[in-house]
Amino acid sequence: MDKNRALDKMQIICSQKEQCVGDIRKKLMRYPLTSIEIDKIIETLIESSFIDHRRYAKAYTNDSLKLKGWGRDKVRWMLRSKGVEEEYIEEALFEFREDDSERITALLLRKLESSKRDIDKVRLKTKLIRFGLSRGFEYQKVIDSVNKIMVNFV
């Protein structure tokens, strides 16, 4: 595949869904292109606004918080791993700054319902805490939510 065809393909991909440089670079690595050609394609995509990390961070944050049920910490880690600039990450997270307490409690209650009821209280509490933390919620908020749930656990 030549450089122009790869550029066309990446423009189509970027117009369908927000992409970051890291994702596009991975896709381009599958084609027989030199690293210089890949860099040129990415540069062209950025200049023509097909790739914009600010837009990407906002879209990724929205999808991750609302659809995937992730916490702010996990979203931050994932965006960092994708090479998104810290400024854009913080800006996107600031836009979605609502209180996570209700979301955490609802998520943990669903997890509790799917867990076996014959697990002892300590193991269940530990399991819920680990689950909440693995979703990227803040430690203290997870602990508060788990304690609220465990009060009603029989």
VEXFI-882552 format. One line per field, with one value per atom (N, C-alpha, C, CB): residue number from 1; residue in three letters; x, y, z. Coordinates in steps of 0.05 Angstrom, whole numbers. Atoms other than C-alpha are relative to their C-alpha. Glycine has a CB too. Layout:
BEGIN
n = [NUM;...]
res = [ALA;...]
c1 = [X;...]
c2 = [Y;...]
c3 = [Z;...]
//
This chain:
BEGIN
n = [1;1;1;1;2;2;2;2;3;3;3;3;4;4;4;4;5;5;5;5;6;6;6;6;7;7;7;7;8;8;8;8;9;9;9;9;10;10;10;10;11;11;11;11;12;12;12;12;13;13;13;13;14;14;14;14;15;15;15;15;16;16;16;16;17;17;17;17;18;18;18;18;19;19;19;19;20;20;20;20;21;21;21;21;22;22;22;22;23;23;23;23;24;24;24;24;25;25;25;25;26;26;26;26;27;27;27;27;28;28;28;28;29;29;29;29;30;30;30;30;31;31;31;31;32;32;32;32;33;33;33;33;34;34;34;34;35;35;35;35;36;36;36;36;37;37;37;37;38;38;38;38;39;39;39;39;40;40;40;40;41;41;41;41;42;42;42;42;43;43;43;43;44;44;44;44;45;45;45;45;46;46;46;46;47;47;47;47;48;48;48;48;49;49;49;49;50;50;50;50;51;51;51;51;52;52;52;52;53;53;53;53;54;54;54;54;55;55;55;55;56;56;56;56;57;57;57;57;58;58;58;58;59;59;59;59;60;60;60;60;61;61;61;61;62;62;62;62;63;63;63;63;64;64;64;64;65;65;65;65;66;66;66;66;67;67;67;67;68;68;68;68;69;69;69;69;70;70;70;70;71;71;71;71;72;72;72;72;73;73;73;73;74;74;74;74;75;75;75;75;76;76;76;76;77;77;77;77;78;78;78;78;79;79;79;79;80;80;80;80;81;81;81;81;82;82;82;82;83;83;83;83;84;84;84;84;85;85;85;85;86;86;86;86;87;87;87;87;88;88;88;88;89;89;89;89;90;90;90;90;91;91;91;91;92;92;92;92;93;93;93;93;94;94;94;94;95;95;95;95;96;96;96;96;97;97;97;97;98;98;98;98;99;99;99;99;100;100;100;100;101;101;101;101;102;102;102;102;103;103;103;103;104;104;104;104;105;105;105;105;106;106;106;106;107;107;107;107;108;108;108;108;109;109;109;109;110;110;110;110;111;111;111;111;112;112;112;112;113;113;113;113;114;114;114;114;115;115;115;115;116;116;116;116;117;117;117;117;118;118;118;118;119;119;119;119;120;120;120;120;121;121;121;121;122;122;122;122;123;123;123;123;124;124;124;124;125;125;125;125;126;126;126;126;127;127;127;127;128;128;128;128;129;129;129;129;130;130;130;130;131;131;131;131;132;132;132;132;133;133;133;133;134;134;134;134;135;135;135;135;136;136;136;136;137;137;137;137;138;138;138;138;139;139;139;139;140;140;140;140;141;141;141;141;142;142;142;142;143;143;143;143;144;144;144;144;145;145;145;145;146;146;146;146;147;147;147;147;148;148;148;148;149;149;149;149;150;150;150;150;151;151;151;151;152;152;152;152;153;153;153;153;154;154;154;154]
res = [MET;MET;MET;MET;ASP;ASP;ASP;ASP;LYS;LYS;LYS;LYS;ASN;ASN;ASN;ASN;ARG;ARG;ARG;ARG;ALA;ALA;ALA;ALA;LEU;LEU;LEU;LEU;ASP;ASP;ASP;ASP;LYS;LYS;LYS;LYS;MET;MET;MET;MET;GLN;GLN;GLN;GLN;ILE;ILE;ILE;ILE;ILE;ILE;ILE;ILE;CYS;CYS;CYS;CYS;SER;SER;SER;SER;GLN;GLN;GLN;GLN;LYS;LYS;LYS;LYS;GLU;GLU;GLU;GLU;GLN;GLN;GLN;GLN;CYS;CYS;CYS;CYS;VAL;VAL;VAL;VAL;GLY;GLY;GLY;GLY;ASP;ASP;ASP;ASP;ILE;ILE;ILE;ILE;ARG;ARG;ARG;ARG;LYS;LYS;LYS;LYS;LYS;LYS;LYS;LYS;LEU;LEU;LEU;LEU;MET;MET;MET;MET;ARG;ARG;ARG;ARG;TYR;TYR;TYR;TYR;PRO;PRO;PRO;PRO;LEU;LEU;LEU;LEU;THR;THR;THR;THR;SER;SER;SER;SER;ILE;ILE;ILE;ILE;GLU;GLU;GLU;GLU;ILE;ILE;ILE;ILE;ASP;ASP;ASP;ASP;LYS;LYS;LYS;LYS;ILE;ILE;ILE;ILE;ILE;ILE;ILE;ILE;GLU;GLU;GLU;GLU;THR;THR;THR;THR;LEU;LEU;LEU;LEU;ILE;ILE;ILE;ILE;GLU;GLU;GLU;GLU;SER;SER;SER;SER;SER;SER;SER;SER;PHE;PHE;PHE;PHE;ILE;ILE;ILE;ILE;ASP;ASP;ASP;ASP;HIS;HIS;HIS;HIS;ARG;ARG;ARG;ARG;ARG;ARG;ARG;ARG;TYR;TYR;TYR;TYR;ALA;ALA;ALA;ALA;LYS;LYS;LYS;LYS;ALA;ALA;ALA;ALA;TYR;TYR;TYR;TYR;THR;THR;THR;THR;ASN;ASN;ASN;ASN;ASP;ASP;ASP;ASP;SER;SER;SER;SER;LEU;LEU;LEU;LEU;LYS;LYS;LYS;LYS;LEU;LEU;LEU;LEU;LYS;LYS;LYS;LYS;GLY;GLY;GLY;GLY;TRP;TRP;TRP;TRP;GLY;GLY;GLY;GLY;ARG;ARG;ARG;ARG;ASP;ASP;ASP;ASP;LYS;LYS;LYS;LYS;VAL;VAL;VAL;VAL;ARG;ARG;ARG;ARG;TRP;TRP;TRP;TRP;MET;MET;MET;MET;LEU;LEU;LEU;LEU;ARG;ARG;ARG;ARG;SER;SER;SER;SER;LYS;LYS;LYS;LYS;GLY;GLY;GLY;GLY;VAL;VAL;VAL;VAL;GLU;GLU;GLU;GLU;GLU;GLU;GLU;GLU;GLU;GLU;GLU;GLU;TYR;TYR;TYR;TYR;ILE;ILE;ILE;ILE;GLU;GLU;GLU;GLU;GLU;GLU;GLU;GLU;ALA;ALA;ALA;ALA;LEU;LEU;LEU;LEU;PHE;PHE;PHE;PHE;GLU;GLU;GLU;GLU;PHE;PHE;PHE;PHE;ARG;ARG;ARG;ARG;GLU;GLU;GLU;GLU;ASP;ASP;ASP;ASP;ASP;ASP;ASP;ASP;SER;SER;SER;SER;GLU;GLU;GLU;GLU;ARG;ARG;ARG;ARG;ILE;ILE;ILE;ILE;THR;THR;THR;THR;ALA;ALA;ALA;ALA;LEU;LEU;LEU;LEU;LEU;LEU;LEU;LEU;LEU;LEU;LEU;LEU;ARG;ARG;ARG;ARG;LYS;LYS;LYS;LYS;LEU;LEU;LEU;LEU;GLU;GLU;GLU;GLU;SER;SER;SER;SER;SER;SER;SER;SER;LYS;LYS;LYS;LYS;ARG;ARG;ARG;ARG;ASP;ASP;ASP;ASP;ILE;ILE;ILE;ILE;ASP;ASP;ASP;ASP;LYS;LYS;LYS;LYS;VAL;VAL;VAL;VAL;ARG;ARG;ARG;ARG;LEU;LEU;LEU;LEU;LYS;LYS;LYS;LYS;THR;THR;THR;THR;LYS;LYS;LYS;LYS;LEU;LEU;LEU;LEU;ILE;ILE;ILE;ILE;ARG;ARG;ARG;ARG;PHE;PHE;PHE;PHE;GLY;GLY;GLY;GLY;LEU;LEU;LEU;LEU;SER;SER;SER;SER;ARG;ARG;ARG;ARG;GLY;GLY;GLY;GLY;PHE;PHE;PHE;PHE;GLU;GLU;GLU;GLU;TYR;TYR;TYR;TYR;GLN;GLN;GLN;GLN;LYS;LYS;LYS;LYS;VAL;VAL;VAL;VAL;ILE;ILE;ILE;ILE;ASP;ASP;ASP;ASP;SER;SER;SER;SER;VAL;VAL;VAL;VAL;ASN;ASN;ASN;ASN;LYS;LYS;LYS;LYS;ILE;ILE;ILE;ILE;MET;MET;MET;MET;VAL;VAL;VAL;VAL;ASN;ASN;ASN;ASN;PHE;PHE;PHE;PHE;VAL;VAL;VAL;VAL]
c1 = [17;0;18;-19;-17;28;-10;-1;5;30;-27;23;25;-29;-25;-2;22;-74;-3;4;0;-55;-12;28;11;-70;-30;13;29;-139;-14;-5;12;-154;-1;16;0;-133;-19;29;20;-175;-28;2;27;-236;-3;-3;1;-220;-4;25;1;-210;-27;23;26;-275;-23;-5;21;-315;1;3;-2;-288;26;2;-24;-239;22;-6;-24;-169;22;8;-24;-104;24;5;-24;-34;9;23;-9;-17;-17;-2;18;-78;6;-29;-5;-64;27;-2;-27;10;-1;20;2;-8;-13;-17;13;-55;19;-25;-18;-3;24;11;-23;51;-6;7;7;12;5;-29;-5;26;30;-14;-29;93;9;6;-9;111;24;-24;-24;175;-10;22;8;174;-2;21;1;186;-27;23;27;123;-22;-4;20;83;-1;6;-1;106;-13;29;11;87;-31;12;29;18;-13;-7;11;6;1;16;-2;31;-22;28;21;-17;-28;0;26;-75;-4;-2;2;-60;-4;26;2;-52;-28;21;27;-119;-22;-2;19;-153;-14;-20;12;-168;7;10;-9;-129;2;27;-1;-140;-2;-23;0;-120;-19;28;20;-165;-27;-1;25;-226;-1;-6;-2;-202;-3;27;1;-193;-29;19;27;-263;-19;-11;17;-296;6;4;-8;-256;-10;31;9;-272;-30;8;29;-346;-8;-13;7;-350;7;13;-10;-309;-15;29;15;-346;-29;1;28;-416;-7;-12;6;-414;14;6;-15;-359;-2;29;2;-372;26;-14;-26;-300;0;22;-4;-276;21;10;-17;-235;30;-2;-28;-169;7;6;-5;-175;0;-22;1;-194;27;-24;-26;-132;23;5;-21;-87;-1;-2;3;-114;8;-29;-8;-107;30;-15;-29;-36;14;10;-12;-20;-2;-12;4;-46;16;-29;-18;2;-14;12;14;-50;13;-31;-13;-22;-16;4;12;-35;-20;22;17;-66;-28;12;25;-120;-15;5;13;-133;-14;22;12;-145;-23;21;22;-188;-25;8;23;-232;-12;9;10;-238;-14;23;13;-256;-29;16;27;-316;-20;1;17;-342;6;4;-8;-331;-22;12;22;-397;10;-24;-7;-395;-4;-18;0;-379;-14;28;10;-410;-24;-7;24;-477;7;-22;-8;-445;15;17;-15;-397;-18;21;19;-452;-17;-18;17;-496;16;-12;-17;-438;6;26;-6;-419;-24;12;24;-491;-5;-24;3;-495;20;5;-20;-430;-8;28;9;-458;-22;-10;22;-521;11;-20;-11;-478;18;14;-17;-434;-17;16;15;-453;-5;17;8;-489;13;-31;-11;-453;30;-1;-27;-386;-2;11;1;-368;4;22;1;-372;27;-10;-27;-297;9;21;-8;-284;-16;-3;17;-343;8;-30;-9;-320;25;4;-25;-251;-4;19;6;-279;-12;-20;13;-322;20;-23;-20;-264;19;17;-17;-219;-14;9;15;-273;-2;-28;3;-285;26;-10;-26;-211;9;21;-8;-201;-15;-6;15;-254;11;-29;-13;-211;-13;1;12;-251;20;-27;-18;-216;-5;-5;0;-199;-20;28;18;-237;-29;7;28;-300;-9;-3;6;-297;-5;23;3;-288;-27;24;25;-346;-24;-2;23;-392;-2;4;0;-372;-11;28;10;-384;-30;15;28;-452;-16;-6;14;-471;1;14;-4;-443;-17;29;17;-486;-27;-6;26;-547;3;-13;-4;-515;-6;30;7;-544;15;-31]
c2 = [-23;0;25;0;-25;68;20;12;-20;129;14;21;-15;165;-18;9;18;104;-4;-27;3;95;26;-5;-25;169;1;24;1;162;-18;-9;19;101;11;-26;-11;136;24;9;-22;197;-11;17;13;152;-10;-24;10;119;23;-16;-23;186;15;19;-14;214;-16;6;17;155;1;-28;1;158;15;-30;-15;202;-20;16;17;173;17;-12;-14;190;-9;-6;6;189;-29;19;27;124;-21;-6;19;87;0;7;-1;112;-11;30;11;95;-30;10;29;24;-11;-9;9;18;2;17;-5;47;-20;28;18;-1;-27;-6;25;-58;1;-6;-3;-29;2;26;-2;-32;28;-18;-28;40;5;19;-6;70;18;15;-17;107;29;-4;-28;172;4;6;-2;159;1;-23;1;142;27;-22;-27;207;21;7;-20;247;-2;-4;5;215;11;-30;-9;230;31;-12;-29;301;13;9;-10;311;-2;-16;4;283;21;-29;-20;330;28;1;-26;391;4;3;-2;376;-6;-19;4;365;-26;22;27;292;-12;-18;9;279;25;-16;-22;326;-13;21;13;302;12;1;-12;352;-12;31;13;325;-29;2;28;254;-5;-12;3;263;4;20;-5;291;-23;26;22;236;-25;-5;24;181;1;-4;-4;209;-4;28;3;214;-29;17;29;143;-17;-10;17;113;4;6;-6;147;-9;29;5;139;-28;20;26;75;-23;0;22;33;-1;3;0;54;2;-25;-3;71;25;3;-23;119;19;-8;-21;182;-9;25;8;149;-19;-14;19;93;14;-22;-16;142;15;20;-15;184;-19;13;19;122;-8;-25;9;99;22;-9;-22;168;4;25;-2;173;-21;-1;22;105;3;-27;-5;128;25;4;-23;188;27;-6;-25;242;19;-4;-20;306;4;26;-3;317;23;4;-23;385;-7;22;8;354;-20;-12;20;297;15;-19;-15;345;17;17;-16;390;-17;13;18;331;-10;-24;10;304;22;-11;-22;373;4;26;-3;376;-21;-3;21;311;-4;-27;0;328;-6;26;6;304;-20;-11;17;266;-30;6;28;192;-18;-10;16;168;-18;17;15;147;-22;18;20;113;-23;14;21;75;-19;12;16;51;-17;18;16;29;-23;18;20;-8;-22;13;20;-43;-16;14;15;-62;-21;19;19;-95;-23;13;21;-132;-18;13;15;-153;-20;19;17;-181;-24;15;22;-222;-19;11;16;-248;-20;18;20;-310;11;-26;-10;-294;-16;-2;15;-348;7;-30;-10;-310;15;18;-14;-285;30;-11;-29;-210;12;12;-11;-197;-5;-12;6;-232;16;-30;-15;-198;30;-3;-28;-129;4;8;-1;-143;-1;-22;4;-166;26;-23;-24;-103;23;8;-21;-57;-4;0;5;-90;6;-30;-5;-86;30;-12;-30;-11;13;12;-11;4;-8;-10;9;-37;16;-30;-17;7;29;0;-26;68;21;9;-19;100;6;-10;-8;138;-18;30;19;95;8;-1;-8;136;-2;28;2;139;-29;13;28;64;-11;-17;9;51;10;10;-11;98;-15;30;14;64;-29;0;28;-6;-1;-13;0;12;5;22;-6;41;-25;23;25;-24;-22;-10;22;-70;3;-2;-4;-38;-14;31;13;-66;-29;15;28;-133;-19;-4;19;-191;-25;-6]
c3 = [0;0;0;24;1;-18;21;-29;-20;26;-4;-1;5;-7;7;-29;-6;-1;30;-14;-29;72;13;11;-11;85;-4;-15;5;52;20;-29;-19;95;28;-1;-27;159;3;7;-1;141;4;-26;-3;135;28;-20;-28;202;19;6;-18;236;-3;-6;3;207;12;-30;-12;235;30;-10;-29;306;7;10;-9;345;4;26;-2;343;13;-27;-10;378;-17;30;16;348;4;7;-6;383;-15;29;14;354;-30;5;29;283;-6;-9;5;289;0;21;-1;308;-25;25;25;248;-24;-4;22;201;0;0;-2;226;-14;30;14;194;-30;4;29;125;-5;-10;7;89;-5;-25;2;103;18;9;-16;129;24;-17;-23;196;-8;23;10;158;-13;-20;13;116;21;-20;-21;178;14;20;-13;212;-17;7;19;150;-1;-28;0;148;25;-4;-26;222;1;23;1;212;-17;-10;18;154;14;-26;-13;195;23;12;-21;253;-12;17;13;207;-12;-22;12;173;20;-24;-22;241;1;0;-2;231;27;-23;-26;295;17;0;-19;354;28;-5;-26;423;20;12;-18;458;-5;-5;7;421;9;-30;-6;431;30;-9;-29;506;10;14;-9;514;-8;-13;9;473;15;-30;-15;507;29;-1;-28;576;2;10;0;560;-3;-22;5;533;23;-26;-22;589;26;5;-25;646;-2;7;2;619;-10;-18;12;577;13;-29;-12;608;30;-8;-29;680;14;9;-12;693;18;-21;-17;746;-13;28;11;734;-1;17;-1;754;-24;26;22;703;-27;-1;25;648;-3;0;1;666;-8;28;6;664;-30;18;28;597;-20;-6;18;564;1;8;-2;590;-16;29;14;562;-31;8;29;494;-10;-6;8;495;-2;-26;0;505;20;6;-17;535;26;-15;-26;609;1;21;1;596;-11;-18;12;552;18;-28;-18;601;23;12;-23;659;-9;13;11;616;-5;-27;6;594;27;-17;-25;665;16;18;-13;691;-10;-4;11;644;11;-31;-11;674;30;-15;-28;747;20;7;-19;777;21;-16;-23;842;-9;25;8;831;20;-4;-22;897;-8;23;7;868;-21;-11;21;807;13;-21;-13;852;15;19;-16;898;-18;18;19;840;-12;-22;12;807;20;-10;-20;872;8;25;-6;886;-22;2;22;817;4;-28;-4;833;24;6;-23;901;-8;22;9;868;-16;-17;16;820;16;-24;-17;877;15;19;-15;915;28;1;-26;979;24;3;-22;1019;6;-7;-6;1018;27;-23;-26;1087;-5;19;2;1100;-7;26;5;1101;-28;20;28;1035;-20;-5;18;1003;0;9;-1;1027;-15;30;14;1001;-30;9;29;934;-12;-4;10;927;-1;19;0;945;-24;26;23;894;-26;0;25;841;-5;2;3;854;-8;26;7;852;-28;20;27;788;-21;-3;19;755;0;8;1;771;17;-27;-18;827;22;11;-22;883;24;8;-23;944;21;12;-22;996;-9;9;9;953;-1;-28;1;943;28;-14;-28;1018;11;17;-11;1035;-12;-7;13;984;10;-30;-10;1007;28;-2;-28;1080;1;16;1;1062;-8;-20;9;1026;21;-26;-19;1079;25;8;-22;1133;-4;4;7;1097;-7;-23;8;1082;23;-9;-21;1121;-2;0]
//
